[in-house]
Amino acid sequence: MTSAAVGLVDEESCFLRTVLEAYRTWQIRQRRIQEHLKALEAFSPQDISGKLDAKLQQLKANTLSPQDYEEERRGDEGSNWMKVLLDAEGSLKEMSNILQTAGEKASPNMLQKIDGFRTKLTDVDDELMALFEKKLGARLDLQISEETMSAQWQQKKRDSELWARRHAAMQGLRSAMTVVLARYDQVMSGELLADEGIAVEACTSAVGGKEDGE
């Protein structure tokens, strides 16, 4: 019997286990992402030290994959968002360094860079809206797929449980019948032993009587 067949007999659902593990992983990742987002939103304009970049790197570690970087490197269609992100991140680091060294006074270098920084921010806003639309569309597609799979799974699960219950009922009946049959065998074995005892006793009595007659 294959491992898959054993799983069915034991009523173990690999599908449910996989879904549950994936959901738990998703929950942990989403919790971390939301924590990083809230931390970034809570930063004060007076605090643009290395902590800001560190928190941004933590967010990237939980959101970006090697595939994202590879697609951007190859220039794949649909990877423009990644290029915008990396370009804007470079501009962010540059502007942060300028502001930290300038202190409270505007510097010529700062004035030269601010227009480019604002342009990058506009690009980020545009990509943010485009990504939101893709995120929403993907979520709706997933919801439709989940509803379809859920309906199919529930029907299959009902069928599985139906036959599992019927099998259990028959299995229980067989166990009960086996117990009764075993009891019958015990009774019959006892009767045979009793019959054998009677026969032995009769034979012994007959032999004893013969000896007395002689």
Phi, psi and chi 1 to 4 in degrees:
 res  aa     phi    psi   chi1   chi2   chi3   chi4
   1 MET       -  133.8 -175.2  179.7  -67.5      -
   2 THR   -72.8  162.8   65.3      -      -      -
   3 SER   -62.4  -34.8   58.6      -      -      -
   4 ALA   -64.6  -41.3      -      -      -      -
   5 ALA   -66.4  -40.5      -      -      -      -
   6 VAL   -59.9  -41.8  172.0      -      -      -
   7 GLY   -60.4  -38.8      -      -      -      -
   8 LEU   -68.2  -41.4  -72.9  173.9      -      -
   9 VAL   -64.1  -39.5  170.7      -      -      -
  10 ASP   -81.9    2.6  -66.7  -19.6      -      -
  11 GLU    60.5   27.5  -71.8  -61.5  -55.3      -
  12 GLU   -89.9  129.8  177.6 -175.2   -8.9      -
  13 SER  -105.2  103.6  176.6      -      -      -
  14 CYS   -63.8  -33.5  -64.9      -      -      -
  15 PHE   -62.2  -48.6  172.3   73.6      -      -
  16 LEU   -64.3  -40.2  -75.6 -178.2      -      -
  17 ARG   -63.1  -41.8 -175.2  172.1   62.5 -109.3
  18 THR   -64.4  -43.4  -59.1      -      -      -
  19 VAL   -63.4  -43.1  169.8      -      -      -
  20 LEU   -63.9  -44.4 -178.8   58.6      -      -
  21 GLU   -64.6  -40.7  -69.2  174.6   -6.7      -
  22 ALA   -65.2  -39.7      -      -      -      -
  23 TYR   -66.7  -41.0 -179.4   67.5      -      -
  24 ARG   -64.1  -41.9  -73.0  174.3  176.0  170.2
  25 THR   -62.2  -42.9  -59.3      -      -      -
  26 TRP   -61.9  -42.9  175.8   83.0      -      -
  27 GLN   -59.8  -45.5  -81.1 -172.8  -46.1      -
  28 ILE   -63.0  -45.0  -66.7  172.3      -      -
  29 ARG   -64.2  -44.2 -176.1 -175.5  -59.7  114.4
  30 GLN   -63.5  -38.0  -75.5  -60.8  113.3      -
  31 ARG   -62.9  -42.7 -170.4 -179.8  -56.6  116.2
  32 ARG   -65.8  -43.1  -70.2  174.4  179.8  171.0
  33 ILE   -60.7  -46.2  -69.7  173.6      -      -
  34 GLN   -64.6  -36.2  -67.8  -55.4  -44.7      -
  35 GLU   -63.5  -43.0  -72.0  174.0   -6.4      -
  36 HIS   -66.1  -41.4  -64.7  -39.3      -      -
  37 LEU   -62.6  -45.0  -73.2  173.7      -      -
  38 LYS   -64.2  -38.6  -70.7  179.3  179.4  179.0
  39 ALA   -65.1  -40.5      -      -      -      -
  40 LEU   -66.9  -39.6  -74.2  166.6      -      -
  41 GLU   -68.0  -25.0  -67.4  171.9   -5.2      -
  42 ALA   -86.8   -5.5      -      -      -      -
  43 PHE   -64.7  140.0  -94.8   94.2      -      -
  44 SER   -86.1  145.8  168.9      -      -      -
  45 PRO   -58.5  -23.2  -25.7   35.7      -      -
  46 GLN   -79.2   -9.2  -76.5   72.5   36.9      -
  47 ASP  -121.8   84.0 -175.0   13.0      -      -
  48 ILE  -116.4   37.5   56.5  171.2      -      -
  49 SER   -73.6 -167.4   60.4      -      -      -
  50 GLY   -64.0  -17.0      -      -      -      -
  51 LYS   -64.7  -33.3  -67.0 -179.1  180.0  179.8
  52 LEU   -64.4  -47.2 -179.2   65.1      -      -
  53 ASP   -67.2  -37.7 -177.5   65.4      -      -
  54 ALA   -61.1  -43.0      -      -      -      -
  55 LYS   -66.8  -36.6 -175.2   58.1   65.3  175.4
  56 LEU   -65.0  -39.2 -178.0   60.1      -      -
  57 GLN   -66.5  -36.1  -62.6  -51.3  -46.0      -
  58 GLN   -63.7  -40.6  -69.6  175.3   -7.2      -
  59 LEU   -63.5  -44.4  175.4   63.0      -      -
  60 LYS   -61.9  -37.6  -72.4  173.7   58.8 -178.3
  61 ALA   -63.9  -27.4      -      -      -      -
  62 ASN   -96.2   -4.7  -77.4  -85.0      -      -
  63 THR  -122.6  -35.6   52.7      -      -      -
  64 LEU   -95.7  147.4  -58.1 -177.2      -      -
  65 SER  -119.4  164.2   66.9      -      -      -
  66 PRO   -56.2  -30.6  -28.4   36.7      -      -
  67 GLN   -61.8  -39.1  178.4 -177.9  -11.4      -
  68 ASP   -61.0  -44.2  -65.0  -38.0      -      -
  69 TYR   -68.6  -38.8  -68.7   94.3      -      -
  70 GLU   -66.7  -42.8 -178.8   61.7   22.2      -
  71 GLU   -63.4  -38.5  -70.4  178.5   -4.6      -
  72 GLU   -67.8  -39.1 -168.6  -82.2  -29.4      -
  73 ARG   -63.5  -39.1 -173.7 -171.4   65.3   78.9
  74 ARG   -80.1  -14.7  -65.5 -164.1  -54.0 -100.4
  75 GLY    75.2   32.6      -      -      -      -
  76 ASP   -62.0  152.9  -68.9   -2.9      -      -
  77 GLU   -63.1  134.3 -176.6  178.6   -1.8      -
  78 GLY    89.6    3.5      -      -      -      -
  79 SER  -100.2    8.4   65.1      -      -      -
  80 ASN   -61.3  -32.7 -176.1   64.7      -      -
  81 TRP   -58.5  -36.2   70.1  -89.4      -      -
  82 MET   -70.4  -37.7 -173.3   63.5  173.1      -
  83 LYS   -64.2  -43.4 -178.5  178.6 -174.6  -55.4
  84 VAL   -61.1  -41.8  170.2      -      -      -
  85 LEU   -62.8  -48.0 -175.4  145.8      -      -
  86 LEU   -67.4  -40.3  -64.8  176.2      -      -
  87 ASP   -63.8  -43.7  -72.4  -12.7      -      -
  88 ALA   -67.1  -35.3      -      -      -      -
  89 GLU   -64.9  -40.0 -176.4 -177.6    7.9      -
  90 GLY   -63.4  -41.4      -      -      -      -
  91 SER   -66.1  -36.4 -179.2      -      -      -
  92 LEU   -62.5  -47.2  170.8   66.6      -      -
  93 LYS   -62.9  -42.3  -68.9 -179.9  178.2  179.0
  94 GLU   -62.9  -45.5 -176.5 -179.2   29.9      -
  95 MET   -68.3  -36.8 -163.7   65.1 -174.7      -
  96 SER   -63.4  -41.7  -63.5      -      -      -
  97 ASN   -64.4  -40.1  -68.3  -27.8      -      -
  98 ILE   -63.9  -44.4  -67.7  173.7      -      -
  99 LEU   -66.1  -36.7  -71.8  170.8      -      -
 100 GLN   -68.0  -36.9  -71.1 -177.6   64.7      -
 101 THR   -80.0  -27.2   56.3      -      -      -
 102 ALA   -78.9  -24.0      -      -      -      -
 103 GLY    72.8 -129.6      -      -      -      -
 104 GLU   -95.5    1.2  -62.8  -62.9  -32.3      -
 105 LYS  -112.9  139.4  -64.0 -178.1  179.2  179.9
 106 ALA   -72.9  138.3      -      -      -      -
 107 SER  -112.8  157.7   65.0      -      -      -
 108 PRO   -57.5  -38.0  -26.2   35.7      -      -
 109 ASN   -64.0  -37.6 -167.8   24.0      -      -
 110 MET   -64.0  -44.3 -174.8 -169.6  -53.2      -
 111 LEU   -64.7  -33.3  -63.8  174.5      -      -
 112 GLN   -71.0  -33.0  -67.6  174.0   -1.2      -
 113 LYS   -90.1  -19.8  -62.0  -68.0 -176.7  179.3
 114 ILE   -65.4  -35.6 -169.8   61.3      -      -
 115 ASP   -63.8  -42.9  -72.8  -19.5      -      -
 116 GLY   -64.5  -37.3      -      -      -      -
 117 PHE   -64.5  -42.7 -174.5   80.6      -      -
 118 ARG   -64.8  -36.1  -68.3 -176.3 -173.6  -80.7
 119 THR   -64.8  -41.3  -61.2      -      -      -
 120 LYS   -63.6  -38.5  -62.3  -66.4 -176.5 -175.8
 121 LEU   -64.7  -38.4  179.9   57.1      -      -
 122 THR   -63.6  -41.7  -60.2      -      -      -
 123 ASP   -60.9  -40.9  -66.8  -19.6      -      -
 124 VAL   -63.4  -42.5  167.6      -      -      -
 125 ASP   -61.1  -41.9  -74.0  -22.8      -      -
 126 ASP   -64.1  -46.1  -68.1  -19.2      -      -
 127 GLU   -68.8  -32.4  -74.4  -60.5  -33.7      -
 128 LEU   -62.4  -42.2 -173.8   62.8      -      -
 129 MET   -67.1  -42.2 -179.4   58.5   66.3      -
 130 ALA   -64.3  -40.9      -      -      -      -
 131 LEU   -68.1  -34.4  -72.4  172.3      -      -
 132 PHE   -63.4  -42.4  175.5   77.5      -      -
 133 GLU   -64.1  -40.6  -67.6  175.9   -5.8      -
 134 LYS   -68.0  -39.1  -68.7  179.1  179.7  178.4
 135 LYS   -61.4  -44.7  167.2 -171.1  169.7 -177.6
 136 LEU   -65.0  -44.0 -176.3   60.1      -      -
 137 GLY   -62.5  -43.0      -      -      -      -
 138 ALA   -65.6  -37.3      -      -      -      -
 139 ARG   -65.8  -40.7 -176.3   68.0 -172.0   90.5
 140 LEU   -65.7  -41.7  -68.6  174.8      -      -
 141 ASP   -61.0  -43.1  -72.3  -17.1      -      -
 142 LEU   -62.9  -42.0  175.6   60.6      -      -
 143 GLN   -62.2  -42.2 -175.6  175.7   -5.0      -
 144 ILE   -63.8  -44.0  -66.5  172.8      -      -
 145 SER   -63.8  -41.1  -62.7      -      -      -
 146 GLU   -63.8  -41.1  -73.7  176.5  -17.3      -
 147 GLU   -64.8  -40.8  -69.1  173.6   -7.3      -
 148 THR   -65.6  -48.1  -59.2      -      -      -
 149 MET   -65.1  -36.1  -71.5 -172.2  -66.2      -
 150 SER   -63.7  -43.9  176.2      -      -      -
 151 ALA   -63.4  -43.9      -      -      -      -
 152 GLN   -65.0  -43.0  -66.0  175.0  -11.8      -
 153 TRP   -64.7  -42.7  178.6   83.6      -      -
 154 GLN   -61.7  -39.3  -71.0 -176.6   52.0      -
 155 GLN   -65.7  -45.4 -178.6   58.2   52.7      -
 156 LYS   -64.3  -37.6  -63.8  -64.6 -176.1 -178.8
 157 LYS   -66.8  -40.3 -175.2   61.5  175.3  174.9
 158 ARG   -61.1  -42.7  -78.8 -167.7  -67.3  -91.3
 159 ASP   -62.9  -43.5  -67.1  -17.1      -      -
 160 SER   -62.4  -45.3  174.7      -      -      -
 161 GLU   -67.3  -35.8  -69.3  177.7   -9.1      -
 162 LEU   -59.0  -51.3  174.6   65.5      -      -
 163 TRP   -72.2  -29.1  -70.6  108.2      -      -
 164 ALA   -66.3  -40.7      -      -      -      -
 165 ARG   -66.2  -42.6  -69.0 -165.2  -57.5  -89.6
 166 ARG   -63.2  -40.8  -68.6  172.3  175.8  175.4
 167 HIS   -63.9  -41.1  175.0  -94.4      -      -
 168 ALA   -63.8  -40.2      -      -      -      -
 169 ALA   -61.8  -45.2      -      -      -      -
 170 MET   -67.4  -38.6 -168.7   65.8   70.0      -
 171 GLN   -63.8  -41.3 -175.5  177.3    9.7      -
 172 GLY   -64.2  -41.2      -      -      -      -
 173 LEU   -61.8  -42.6  175.8   61.6      -      -
 174 ARG   -62.5  -40.7 -175.4 -173.4 -173.9  -78.1
 175 SER   -60.7  -44.3  -63.6      -      -      -
 176 ALA   -63.0  -43.1      -      -      -      -
 177 MET   -65.0  -36.1  -65.7  178.2   70.6      -
 178 THR   -64.0  -39.2  -58.1      -      -      -
 179 VAL   -62.6  -45.2  170.9      -      -      -
 180 VAL   -63.3  -42.0  171.6      -      -      -
 181 LEU   -63.9  -39.5 -178.8   60.2      -      -
 182 ALA   -63.9  -38.6      -      -      -      -
 183 ARG   -65.4  -40.0  178.3   54.6 -176.7  161.8
 184 TYR   -59.7  -44.6  168.6   79.5      -      -
 185 ASP   -60.8  -38.4  -69.1  -20.4      -      -
 186 GLN   -64.5  -44.7  -70.3  175.5   -8.3      -
 187 VAL   -61.8  -46.3  170.4      -      -      -
 188 MET   -65.2  -36.7  -66.3  -55.3  -64.7      -
 189 SER   -64.8  -39.0  -63.5      -      -      -
 190 GLY   -65.1  -41.5      -      -      -      -
 191 GLU   -65.1  -39.5  -71.9 -172.9   -1.0      -
 192 LEU   -63.9  -43.1  -72.9  174.6      -      -
 193 LEU   -63.0  -39.5  -70.9  173.7      -      -
 194 ALA   -64.3  -43.6      -      -      -      -
 195 ASP   -61.7  -41.5  -68.4  -18.0      -      -
 196 GLU   -64.7  -37.2  -70.3  176.0   -1.6      -
 197 GLY   -65.4  -41.3      -      -      -      -
 198 ILE   -63.8  -43.1  -66.6  172.5      -      -
 199 ALA   -63.1  -42.8      -      -      -      -
 200 VAL   -64.3  -41.2  169.8      -      -      -
 201 GLU   -64.3  -43.1 -177.3  178.9   -6.0      -
 202 ALA   -63.0  -42.0      -      -      -      -
 203 CYS   -65.4  -40.0 -177.6      -      -      -
 204 THR   -66.2  -41.4  -58.9      -      -      -
 205 SER   -63.3  -42.5  -62.6      -      -      -
 206 ALA   -63.6  -42.6      -      -      -      -
 207 VAL   -65.4  -40.3  172.8      -      -      -
 208 GLY   -64.7  -40.6      -      -      -      -
 209 GLY   -64.5  -38.4      -      -      -      -
 210 LYS   -65.0  -41.3 -177.7  177.8 -179.0 -179.3
 211 GLU   -65.3  -38.0  -68.2  176.5  -10.1      -
 212 ASP   -66.2  -36.6  -67.5  -20.8      -      -
 213 GLY   -66.9  -34.7      -      -      -      -
 214 GLU   -71.3      -  -66.8  176.0   -8.1      -
